Amino acid sequence: MKKILLVLFLAVAPISQAADRPLSLHPGNPHYFLFRGKPTPLITSAEHYGAVLNLDFDFTKYLDELQSHGFNLTRVFTGVYCEDSHSFGIARNTLAPKEGKLICPWPRSEKPGYFGGGNKFDLDRFDEGYFTRLKEFLAKASQRGIVVELVLFCPFYEDSMWNLSPMNGRNNINGFGALSRLSVYDFKKNGKLQALQESLVKKLAEELNSFDNLYFEICNEPYFGGVTGEWQSRIVDVLVEAGKTLPNKHLIAQNIANGSKKVVKPHPAVSIFNFHYTSPPTAVKENYALNKVIGENETGFKGTGDTHYRMEAWEFLLAGGGLYNHLDYSFAAGYEKGNFPYPAKSPGGGNLEFRKQIAFLKRFLEGFDLLSMKPDETLIIGGLTGKTRAMGLSDKTRQYAFYFFNGPKVRPLVALPKGRYKVEWFSPLTGKMLKAESVSAVGPPIELVSPPFDPDLVLRIRAIGTDETK
């Protein structure tokens, strides 16, 4: 009885906690979020999206680990898509639950035959146990100040994924989904699945409406597996229609491309444009004029070391991005504190030390008045040599943030307005200040001299007399 009462408390807790409206674009600078009254970039190093659908995963321990670093984002899939233990070479993949450990929006029937083991699914009903677990996850995330990106759908990259989906006709008792994996997200070809998908979207919108720490992403990587643009627009329309009768409105994200792509004629209801593996961060520059949040919500395929992913995070966010999610393979069922020793051939990295590095990046950004900050390619007018590159934000008058990659030293010529400035250099690896000095600018340019570094360095410049909150 106590457990039931606890679940009920968690499910309704966000209503009383959310004194502000749900996560929104900040009206003062829509490249960032407004969350609980504060301008907010969303930054994290998070698990592989199976925290809810995998019953073996203890998400309380996982959320505690994110909170311990001050992270404020996690990304989860709904359960209409899952993977097997061989998918993408991911060891202990949280999207690959063991037999009997998959929970999804629809309940099991009494008929055996699910491809992943156990009984088939009944798509004419919703599994209230699933929604209880999902709301408990959202409530615990809310208590820790963590926003949840709920990814509604995902293409089926291979038949092995489609073979495991409850929407596949072989896995349900309803006669839905007797079609190719390439037709699932094409409303001209998917038959009864379209109504099923729209019903699920409406149900999720209604069940989760009270949470302020939520936004919806239409589909993960829709540029694979036959996902049509018309189908994506229809799902957005369904979310908008469902929201008309609900008190709270949640943001909608669209995953645009791996790398970069200029967004043309976006759906007006989409507020977040997400990219994967976008290094260098061309996607931010190409789409900054949309005046929406540009996010990178998946990284990987650059080895298991920290350096590339740390560089990717700093460059993306200092290019003007507002959301960054490192895909952290050190989280697994039984290793929810992020201490799984993944093999050397893992498709990505992640570990405790890396999370400390990203935590410093988050604190560093939050030390600025972000609403007045924009990408700045004009401040540094010379002094970079060799392969050294720089990325930065500024308000062009009071505060400046720059990231340098490839040392061992830089002597940037900076075009600061006349005045006195505090100049501070930091190690993005340790977060420690390496050098600090006060300088006078009597007319551009002024030369700054960095401490030695390998391979990256952070520069903070603030006009004397401005807020020096660290």
Protein Blocks (a to p, Z undefined) as FASTA:
>chain_A
ZZmmmmmmmmmmmmmmmmbacddddfklmkbcceehiacdddddddehilmmpmkbcfkl
mmmmmmmnopabdcddehlaccdfkngoiahiaklccehiaccfbdcdfbehifngpjdd
dfkbccfklmmmmmmmmmmmmmnopacdddfbacdfbfklmmmpmklmklpcnopaiacf
klmmccklnmmmmmmmmmmmmmmmmmmmmpmbbccdfbgcklgghiafklmmmmmmmmmm
mmmmpfbdcdddddfbghiaddehiafkbcbdcdehiacfklmmmmmmnopacddfbgeh
ebjbfklmmmmmmmmmmnopabdcdddfkbcehilnopaccdfklcbecdfklmmmmmmm
mmmmmmpcfklgccdfklpgghiahjbccddddehlmgccdddehifbdcddddddeddd
ddddddfklopafbdcddddfbdcdddddddddfbdcdddddehiacbZZ
